[in-house]
Structures are given as C-alpha cells and as structure tokens.
Amino acid sequence: MSSSLSHTDVARLIAEPAASTRAQLAGKLGPELDSARLTAAELDLAQDIVRILAKDVEDSVRAALSQSVLSSRHLPRDVALRLATDIETVALPILGQSPVLTDADLVGLVRDGSAARHLAIARRQAVAEPVSDALVTHAGAEAVTALLENPGAAIAEPTLGRAIDRFADSDAVTTAMVRRATLPPAVAERLVTLVSIQLRDHLVQHHALPASTAADIVMHGRERAVIRLSAGAADEALTAMVTQMQAAGRLTPSLVVRSLCTGDIGFFEAVMAALTGVRVENVHILLHDAGPLGLASLYRRSGLPPGLFAAVRAAVDVARETDFNGEAQELERYRARVIARVLTQVPDLDAGDADYLVDRLGDALAA
C-alpha cells in the first residue's frame, strides 16, 4: 500500500480513537481511493476504512471524510448516499460533486432535500434532465436560478415551461432563463411578457423567436424611437442591438418589414446600415429623399428579397407623408395608415406577413 495510507494508519484508527486522529486519517482517503498504485486488496481495505469513518459519531470526522472523497470515483455508492443524507456540513460537498451518485439518486435526494442541498445539486458540473426536472418541481427560486445559470445543466422544454409556471414573478429566475445559451422558441415567446425591455432585446438577439413576436418586441420596446424620418440617425444602443442580431442571423426579412410597417423607422434605418455597410446617417438621407432612386438602390444593396420592396416602399412613403407629433393616438393612426396601404398596394405579400399585419391593423383601429 502507498505511503499516504498504511497499516499503521489503520492501527492508529483502532488503538487511538481520538476524533483528531480519525479526522486526519479521513483527509488522506480521497486521493488514496483513486490511486493507481493500489492493489485490489488495498482498495478493498481503503473502502472498508471509508465505511467505518462514514459512521463516526463525530461530525468533524465525517465532514473531513466528505471533503476528502467528494470527487473520488471509487467511493462506494452506499457510502456516498450515507454521506449525502448526513447533516449539511457533511452532505453538501458530496451532493455538489460526487461522481458516484446516479441521476436516480439525485432525484430522490432533491425530493427529500433542503434549500441548501437543492442549491448544491443545481451547481453540479453536469446536471441531467431528470435531475433538473426534479429541482424545478421541488426546489425554491434560488436553486432554480442557479440551475438555469449552470451551463452544464440539461433542461428539457417542458421543465422550462414549468419553471415559468412556478416562478413567473421571480426576476432572478426569468432573467437566468433568458440568458441561457439556447431556448426553445415557445419558451422564449412565453418570456416576452414577463421580462424587462432590455431582456426582451436579448431574446430578439439571441433566441429564435417567431418573426411576429420579435417584431412586436421591437415595436413595443422602442416606442420613443419610431416613425419620424426627420428624427435623425439611430442611437448607439439600437445599432449595437442590430449588429448582434445580424451576427446571430436574426435579421429576417419578415422581422424587418413587419417592424417597419408597425412604425419603427429607426430600427429599419439601423438594419439597412448593417446590411449595406452604409453609415446610418447616410441611410437616413437616402430614405428621406423623396426621389425614386435612393431607397431602391439601398434596398438592392441590402440583399433583402426583391418581392418585399413594394411593401417597404409603401411604408416609407407613408412615413414621409405623415406629420407625426409623438402622441400615442397619432402612432396608432399612423400604423393603421401604413398597414392599410401595404395590404392594398402589395397583392403578393407573403401570407404570414399579411396575417400579421391584419392583426396589427385591428389592434391599431381598436386603440
């Protein structure tokens, strides 16, 4: 047996049963259990010692053992379970790291666990879907937030939906969910009505929202920046948002046209600048030019589908003709005008876009 754990140590464990001696021995066991130098017989001996120390009456000994063996691959599973159900100073290291606990073990431990135990499990390097589901079902907001923030946690779509059901009023939970690397579109769409404008922008930039939802986010989140072509160039925050959306491949033609038709000229200017490489100030000038060539040239350079140009032309024309004073009622009247013109003058509009604009026209007329 290696020099770190010897028969002398075992003799001391039997002959000198002081808690400090046992705790010292416990601290050697983790590295020893995974040592490649151990023979099969020596590994059996080390595991027997672990079993003895896991039943020690002194909390300090069991806590020292837990810290020592928390990452051991050869920790007996029965010992891991015993330690995981011990007092929290003993249990938390094992719950947070032990590789020998199975998903089924962890699910059971979640069901019977405290908030601190839930948090330890939620922060494990890898959390499987069944364990995540158990946490979302049984744990509180703090542990569920930690789970959602954990890049190693696999979380199924129904589990995410249940998290929204349980914690719709928790800013911490919804924020953590929005900021996950990926979200199913249906989950992202549910989050839209629960989070701040900044987080809605994040949803648009980073997650595959349906075009209608994304357009509504842009419209509702940017009421102050809409309509007037004479208002000038887009602000830095909008430009940054559009740049990120472009990098993520989220500047879809439908999103661009729907946002323009519902009044967000500032967004359209920033998009055209990003797609063409033309400075946004110059985009603004070209759009403001009442001549037929400026917008057409810019649109061709953007790479947007030629079939949508008529809708863009109609929307921009209405914007030029409208003396918008910034009042909410004027905004709704503007939207009704531009949508009505697009629907009547662009007979080949995509059916999905047409349905979306019909719905928005109804909203504008009802306002």
N, C-alpha and C positions, 0 to 999 in steps of 0.2 A: 504494500500500500504506500502511496506517496507520502512525502514528509509533512504535508499540510494536515493530514488526518491519520492518526496512528492508533495502534492498540493501546498505547499509553493514554491517549485521549479517552478511549473507552473505559480504561481502568479508572481514570480520574472521575469520569461521569458516575461510576458506580461507588467508588470509595470516598469521593469528596463532593457530595451532592449540594454544594453551595450554589445559590442562584447565579452568582457572578461566573462561576466555573462553567456552568451549563450554558449561560449566555455566550461566553467566549467560544465554547465548542460549536454552538449553533451558528456563529458567524463564519465558521470555516466550511460549512456543509454545502453551500450553494456551488462554489467553484469545484468542490470535490465531486459532487454528484455528476457533473458533466465532464470530468477529466477523462481524457482518452487513455490515461495510464492505468486506470482501474481495471482489474480483472472482474469477471462476472461475480465471483465470490465477494470481492471487496465492494462492489456496487451494492450487492445484497446487504452487506454489513452497514454501509452508509445509509441505505434506505431504512433499515431497522432502527438505526440511531435517530433518524428523522422522525420515525413514528413515535419513539419514546419522547422526544423533545416536544412534539406537537401536542402531547397530553400533559405537559408540565403544568404544575399548579401555579407557577409564577408567570404573570402576564409578560414580564420583561424578557423572559426566556423565549416564549412563543413569538413575541414581537421581533426579537433578534433573528429567530429562525425564519420568520416570514420575509424579512428584508433580505436575508441571505439566499433564499431559494426562489425568490419571486420570478426569476427568468429561467429557472432550471428546466431542461427538457426531460430529465429523469426523476423529477419529483413524482412520487406515487400519486395517482389521481385521488385516491381516498384521503391522502394527507392534504392535498390541495383543497379538497372540499371541506375537510375539517377546519383548516385554517380560514377558508373563505367565509365560514359561518361563525367564526370566533368574534370576539369583541373587535371594534373598528380599528384599533391600532394594530391588531394582528391581521385582520381581514383585508384592509384596503390595498396594501401592496400586492397581494395575491389577486384580488379582483381586478386590479388595474393592469397586470402584466402577465400573469401565469399562462404559459402556452399549453398547459395540460388540461385546462378547463375546456370542456366541449361547449358548442353552442347550446345544446340542451341544458347543460349545467348552468350556463349563464342566464338562460331564460328563466329557469327556476329560481336562481338567486335574485334576479330582478323582481320577480313576483313577491318574494318574501323580504326584500331589502329595504333599507332606509334611504334617505335622500343622499347621504354621503356615499353609500355603496352604489347607488344608481350613477352618481357622478363619476366614480372610479371606473365603472364599466363603460360608460359613454365615452371616456377618454382613452380607451384601449387603442393600440396602434391600428388594429383592424377589428371592425365590428360587423358581423354578418347580418343579413336582412332579418332573420327571425329574432335576433337579439335587439336590433333597432326597433322592430315592431313591439317587442315587449316593453322597451323603455318608453316609447311614445304612448303606449297604453297605460302604463303603471307609474311612470316617473313624473316628477314635477317639472316646472318650466326651466329651472337651472340645468338639470341634467339633459333635457331635450335640446336646449340651446347648445350645450357642449357637444351633443351628438351631431347636430346639424353643422356645427363648426368643424367637425372632425373630418378631414379629407379621406381618412381610411374607413369611414362608416358607409356601408352599403345600405341604402334606404329605398324600399320599393315605393312605387307611386301611391298605392292605397295607404301606406303608412304615412306618407307626406300629407295626404288628404286628411287623415285622422289627426295629425298634428295641427293642421289648420282648424279643424273642428274643436279641438280641445283648447288651443291657445291663440285663437284669433285676436284676443285683446292683449297679447303679450308682444310688445315691441321687440324684445330680445329674440323671441322665437321667430317671428316673421322676418326680422332683419337677417338672422342667421340663415334662414331658408332662402331668401332672395339671393344671398351672396354665395350659395353653393355653386360649384363649378358647372353643374348641369341640373336642369329641372325639366320634368315633363311639361309640354305646353299647357295641358289642362291645369296643372298645379300653378304654373306661372300666371295663368289667366285668373285663377281664384285670388291670387295675392294682390292683384292690381288694386282692388278696392280697399285693401287693408293697410297699405303702406304709404309712406310719405312720397312727395313728388320726386325727391332725389332717388329713392329706391325704385319708383316706377321707371325713371330714366334708366336705372341699372337693369331692370327687367327687359326693357326695349333693347339695350345694347348687348346684353349677354345671353338672353334666352330666346328660344324660338316661339315667340308669341304669334298667334294668328294675326294677319295683317290688320283686320278690323280692330282688334284690341290694341295693337301697337299704335294705330292711327289715333284712336281715342285717347290713349295715354299722352301722346304728343300734343293733341289738341287741348285736353283739359289741364295738362301741366304747364302750358305756356300761353295762357290767355293774354298776358300782358304784351306778348311779342307778335301778335297776329295782325293780319290784314294790310296795314298801310305800306305800300311800296316806297313811299317817301320817308319811311321811318329810318332808313339807313341800313348799314350792314348788321349782320347777326352778331350777337355778343360772343365773348370767348367761351363761355360755358356751353352754349349751343354748338359752336364749332367743334369743341372737344368731344361733345356727345356724338355728333355726326361722324367725326373721324373714327371713333371707336366702333360705331355701328358699321361703317364701311369696312373696317378691318375684320369684323366678325361676319361679314357677308349678310348684314341685316337691312341694308338699304334696298328693299324690294321695290319694284315698280309700283305695286299696289299701295304700299305704305306711302310712297312719295306722292302719288296722285291723290289718294284719299286725304292726306294731311293738307295738301294744297286746296282741295275742294272744300274742306271744312274751315279754311281760313288762315292756315299757318304759313304765311308768305315768308316769314323769317326762316322757318325750317326749310322751305323749298330753296331759298337762296343759299343756305349753308350746304344743302345736298348738292345743288348744281355746282357750287365751288369745289366740293370734294370730288365729284365725278369728272369734272372737266379740267381741274388744275388751274382754273381762272380765279384770281383773287375775288373774295366775296364782294368787295366794293365795286369791282367791275361787273360782276354778275348783277348786282343791284342796278347799275346803269343800263345794262342791256335789257333787263326786264322792264325798266321804266320807259325805255324807248318805245314810243307808240308805233314805230315802223314795223314792217313785217319780217325784217331780216334778223334782227338781234336775237330774239327768242328762238327762232328756227335754227340759226347757226349754233347757238349754245346747246339746244336740245340735241341736235345731231352729234355734237361732240361728247355729250354725256353718256351715250351708249344706251339710253333708255329706249324701250320698244317704240318704233315709229307709230304703231297703232294707237298709242296713248297721247300723241302730240295734240290732237284735236281737243281732248279734254283739258290738257294743260293750257293750250291757247285760250280756250273759253274761260277758264278760271282766272287767268292772268288779266284778260280783258275786263272781266267784271271788277277785279280789284282796282284796275286803273280808273274805271268809271265811278267807283264808289267813294263818296266823301264820308269816311268813317270817323266818328268822333270819340271812339273808345268806350262807349256805353254798352252794357251787356245786351240790351234790346237791339241796338244797332248791329251788334255782332251776329245775333240770330237772324236778323233780316238779311244781312249780307250772305250768310250761309245759305239761306233759302234761295236767294237770287242765283248764287253761283252753282248750286247743286241743280236747280231747275234748268239753268242754261246748259249745263253739261249733259243732263239727261235728255234734253230736247234736241240738242245740236250734235250729239255724238251717238249716232244709232248703233255703232259697232262696239260700244263699251262692253268690256268683259262682264258676264252675268253676275259674278260675285261682287265686282266693284259696283255695278248698278244696284244690286240689292242693298249693299251697304249704304250707298248714297240715298236711296229711297228711305231707308230707316232714318238717316240723319236729317233728311228733309222733313220727315214727320216730326222729329224732335224739335227742329227749328220753328216749324209752324205752330207747334203747341206751346212754345215758350212765351 
